[in-house]
Amino acid sequence: MEPSAVSVFGVIVGVAAAGIAAGPGIRTAITHRRSDNGIAFGILAVGVVIWTVSGVCQLVAQETIVQKYFLVLSLIGASVTALGWFLFASTARSTPERLSRRSIYAGVTLVIGLNIGLIVTIPIHDLYWSSVTDASMEETRSIVETGYWAHTLLVAGLCLAGSWLFAKVRGNRRDRIHGLAYAICGITVTVTILMSNSMTPGSGMLSPILAAGLVCLGIVQATRS
């Protein structure tokens, strides 16, 4: 089967997004590794790399079992990205300190860890999706289950929380501009996650590509400062 133009474009942009996150993104995080915010940015960059690369592999994979393997990796990447984004927003010096508490960090990290643990063990349970065989057409299709929607809401909720924090930035003009840019990009990612996961569960390159925009903004801010 010949790949469509949309698929080819998604692969090219996805590879570029992964390259930005893996190269300049992680390098920026290493440069600022002595701060909590720098470590959080590193988590965000790693999550975006996993998310975009697995999304690209889903597009180019031909076999269903291979596509499902990379789907699992994309769910993990989305979870790590959401965690990194929330921690990055809550540890930024210019955002409100309402969520800047170790107990909140620990709680969110544990929930994400539990989610990832359940994702890794998908082959032994039907919490995220189940397979149903259609006898008339002699084919097997997957049905999305409660766990998948819980994962979607968790990832979208953390992205929205991080965006809200940046929307509340107070400080000089440069900080407010950066905060507004982060908030707009974060909200866009949140809406895209909800739409793509609802319309085409288990697929979609737009969300991870847009999430790479958060990394780009971080690189630009770090360079200017």
Salt bridges, closest charged atoms under 4 A:
ASP175 OD2 - ARG93 NH1 3.39
